[in-house]
């Protein structure tokens, strides 16, 4: 009895798409039995929306959190795991093992980037409520475009590895192929600087519609702080990678107490914003899931077909 959400209009039943014009709010949809009031929006507040859309938002936020956790875990375990799985004997005896080592550094980032793209796509899904969809259309579009960046970076890095260094030339775990040492990833990080701000400003708009002033304020602060943290990470990677070519000494970061203190302050600040953003994402995921459950109970209560 459900219809595709893209086919729904302001006068259509949320559940089945039946045209409700002329049917009073206290009457049921003739097609599916859902109370007509449930399908009519009197405001853009989230308690008037669809539970399915709220559930999608919750799943999207959880996927974004999962992608961040996967990236952290992979960055920790990929090197030890590679050293444990592969050695020069296995590479010499098996071309397939050499091929796996060739692309091993990209496995973790590829999985994390794919999960992140899926999560952002779900978070940026249309609500099918005209005023709200028009208000944040540009932000949702930019979110989806920028979320493709990390995955495109993985693909580009794979192509560069394929063209520059054939698999048969790799013997052992080559750290020169690690993604964070590639100029491509510097470009990816630079392109992703506005992504955290857009993400949290999208959540900020949802918090406002839920009448949560403190969440909206926190989202504005964390969005700017996370974009600054990404900028800091990109700058540090570039500086540590090319510092010697720019004339910096190998110990430039610790040569003076001022430079060391500045690095520590920036690093601690970035870490605090990362932790704060994780807390906010968890809070939003739980809130969306709880709101979806409450709406489903209301829909069930107002389902005349089920009552009959």
C-alpha positions in Angstrom: 0.0 0.0 0.0 3.0 2.3 0.2 4.2 4.4 -2.7 7.5 5.8 -3.7 8.3 8.9 -1.7 9.2 10.9 -4.8 5.6 10.7 -6.0 4.1 12.3 -2.8 2.7 15.8 -2.8 1.5 18.0 0.0 -2.1 16.7 -0.3 -1.1 13.0 -0.5 -1.3 10.4 2.2 2.1 9.7 3.8 1.5 6.0 3.7 -0.3 5.2 0.4 -0.2 8.4 -1.7 -4.0 8.8 -1.8 -5.2 12.4 -2.6 -6.6 13.7 0.6 -8.1 16.9 -0.7 -11.7 17.3 0.7 -11.1 14.8 3.5 -11.3 16.3 7.0 -8.4 15.9 9.5 -10.4 13.7 11.8 -11.3 11.3 9.0 -9.2 8.3 7.9 -7.6 7.9 4.5 -10.1 5.9 2.4 -7.2 3.8 0.9 -5.1 2.8 3.9 -6.9 4.0 7.0 -4.3 6.4 8.4 -5.8 9.4 10.0 -5.7 12.3 7.5 -4.2 14.7 10.1 -1.0 12.6 10.2 -0.4 13.3 6.5 -0.9 17.1 6.6 1.9 19.4 7.7 0.9 22.5 9.7 4.5 23.4 10.4 8.0 22.3 9.5 8.7 20.9 13.0 10.1 17.4 13.2 7.2 16.0 15.2 5.0 16.4 12.1 7.3 14.5 9.8 7.5 10.8 8.7 9.0 8.2 11.1 10.6 6.5 8.1 12.6 9.6 7.3 13.7 10.1 10.9 14.8 6.4 11.0 16.9 7.1 7.8 18.5 10.1 9.5 19.4 8.0 12.5 20.9 5.3 10.3 22.9 7.9 8.4 24.4 9.4 11.5 25.3 5.9 12.8 27.0 5.2 9.5 29.0 8.4 9.7 30.2 7.5 13.2 31.1 3.9 12.0 33.1 5.4 9.1 35.1 7.6 11.5 35.7 4.6 13.8 36.8 2.4 10.9 39.3 5.0 9.8 40.8 5.2 13.2 40.9 1.4 13.6 42.4 0.8 10.2 45.1 3.5 10.7 46.2 1.6 13.8 46.0 -2.0 12.7 46.9 -1.9 9.0 50.7 -1.8 9.4 51.0 -4.5 12.1 48.5 -6.7 10.2 50.4 -6.3 7.0 53.7 -7.2 8.6 52.0 -10.3 10.1 50.3 -11.4 7.0 52.9 -10.8 4.4 56.7 -11.3 4.2 59.1 -11.4 1.3 58.9 -15.2 0.9 55.1 -15.1 0.4 55.5 -12.2 -2.1 58.2 -14.1 -4.0 56.1 -17.2 -4.2 52.7 -15.7 -5.0 51.9 -12.9 -7.5 48.4 -12.7 -5.9 50.0 -11.8 -2.5 52.1 -9.2 -4.2 49.0 -7.7 -5.8 47.3 -7.6 -2.3 50.2 -5.8 -0.8 50.2 -3.4 -3.7 46.8 -2.2 -2.8 46.7 -3.0 0.9 47.2 0.6 2.1 43.9 1.6 0.3 41.7 -1.1 1.8 40.9 0.7 5.1 40.3 4.1 3.6 38.2 2.6 0.8 35.8 0.9 3.3 35.6 4.0 5.5 35.0 6.3 2.6 32.2 4.1 1.2 30.5 3.9 4.6 30.8 7.6 5.1 29.3 8.4 1.6 26.4 6.1 2.4 25.8 7.8 5.7 25.9 11.3 4.3 23.6 10.3 1.5 21.0 9.1 4.0 21.4 12.2 6.2 21.0 14.4 3.2 17.9 12.6 1.9 14.9 14.7 1.0 12.1 14.8 3.5 9.4 15.2 0.8 8.1 18.3 2.5 8.4 21.2 0.1 9.3 24.1 2.3 12.0 22.2 4.3 13.4 20.6 1.1 13.7 23.9 -0.6 15.3 25.6 2.4 18.2 23.2 2.6 18.5 22.0 -1.0 21.8 23.7 -1.6 23.4 22.4 1.6 22.2 18.9 1.0 23.5 19.0 -2.5 27.0 20.2 -1.4 27.1 17.6 1.3 26.5 14.8 -1.2 29.1 16.2 -3.6 31.8 16.7 -1.0 31.2 13.3 0.6 32.3 11.7 -2.7 35.7 13.3 -2.4 37.3 10.7 0.0 36.2 7.8 -2.2 37.4 9.5 -5.3 40.7 10.1 -3.5 41.0 6.3 -2.9 40.3 5.6 -6.6 42.8 8.2 -7.8 45.5 6.8 -5.4 44.9 3.3 -6.8 45.2 4.5 -10.4 48.5 6.3 -9.5 49.9 3.2 -7.8 48.9 1.1 -10.8 50.5 3.4 -13.3 53.7 4.4 -11.3 54.7 1.2 -9.6 53.7 -2.2 -11.0 52.9 -4.9 -8.5 55.9 -7.1 -9.3 58.2 -4.4 -8.1 56.9 -4.4 -4.6 58.8 -6.6 -2.1 57.5 -6.4 1.4 55.4 -3.6 3.0 56.2 -0.4 1.2 55.4 2.5 3.4 56.0 5.0 0.6 52.6 3.8 -0.7 50.7 4.7 2.4 47.8 7.1 1.6 48.8 9.8 4.0 52.2 10.1 2.2 50.5 10.8 -1.2 49.9 14.4 -2.5 46.5 13.1 -3.6 45.4 12.8 0.0 46.5 16.3 0.7 44.2 17.5 -2.0 41.4 15.4 -0.6 41.9 16.8 2.9 41.9 20.3 1.5 38.6 19.7 -0.4 37.0 18.2 2.7 37.7 21.3 4.9 34.1 22.6 4.5 32.5 19.2 4.9 32.3 19.1 8.7 30.8 22.6 8.8 28.2 21.7 6.2 27.4 18.4 8.0 26.9 20.0 11.4 25.0 23.0 10.0 22.6 20.5 8.4 22.2 18.9 11.9 21.8 22.4 13.3 18.9 23.1 11.0 17.2 19.9 12.2 17.9 20.8 15.8 16.2 24.1 15.3 13.1 22.3 13.8 13.1 20.1 16.9 13.2 23.2 19.1 16.5 22.3 20.7 18.4 25.5 21.0 21.4 24.1 22.9 22.0 21.4 20.2 21.8 24.0 17.5 24.3 26.2 19.2 26.7 23.3 19.8 26.4 22.2 16.2 27.5 25.7 15.0 30.6 25.6 17.2 31.6 22.1 16.5 31.1 22.5 12.7 33.5 25.4 12.6 35.9 23.7 15.0 36.0 20.4 13.0 36.7 22.3 9.7 39.5 24.0 11.5 40.8 20.6 12.8 40.7 19.2 9.2 42.7 22.3 8.1 45.2 21.7 10.8 45.6 18.0 9.9 46.2 18.8 6.3 48.7 21.5 7.1 50.6 19.2 9.5 50.7 16.4 7.0 52.0 18.6 4.2 54.6 20.3 6.5 55.9 17.0 7.9 56.0 15.5 4.4 57.7 18.4 2.6 59.3 20.3 5.4 62.9 19.3 4.5 62.3 20.4 0.9 61.2 23.8 2.2 64.3 24.2 4.2 62.9 23.2 7.6 65.2 21.1 9.9 64.1 17.6 10.7 63.6 18.8 14.3 61.7 22.0 13.4 58.7 21.0 15.6 60.8 20.6 18.8 63.6 23.2 18.2 61.9 25.8 20.4 59.4 25.7 23.2 57.1 28.1 21.3 56.7 25.8 18.3 56.2 22.7 20.5 53.6 24.5 22.7 51.8 25.7 19.6 51.7 22.2 18.1 50.4 20.7 21.4 47.7 23.3 21.8 46.4 22.9 18.2 46.6 19.1 18.5 44.7 19.0 21.8 42.1 21.4 20.5 41.6 19.3 17.4 41.2 16.2 19.5 38.7 17.9 21.8 36.6 18.9 18.8 36.7 15.4 17.4 35.5 14.0 20.7 32.8 16.7 20.9 31.6 15.9 17.4 31.4 12.2 18.2 29.3 13.0 21.2 26.9 15.2 19.2 26.6 12.6 16.5 25.7 9.9 19.0 23.1 12.2 20.6 21.5 13.0 17.3 21.4 9.3 16.2 19.7 8.4 19.5 17.3 11.4 19.3 16.3 10.6 15.7 15.7 6.9 16.5 13.6 7.8 19.6 11.5 10.4 17.7 10.9 7.8 14.9 9.6 5.3 17.5 7.3 7.8 19.1 5.9 8.8 15.7 5.3 5.2 14.8 3.3 4.7 18.0 1.2 7.7 17.1 0.6 6.4 13.6 -0.4 3.0 15.0 -2.8 4.7 17.4 -4.3 6.7 14.6 -4.5 3.8 12.1 -8.2 3.2 11.6 -7.7 0.3 9.4 -5.8 -1.6 12.2 -8.4 -0.5 14.7 -11.1 -2.0 12.5 
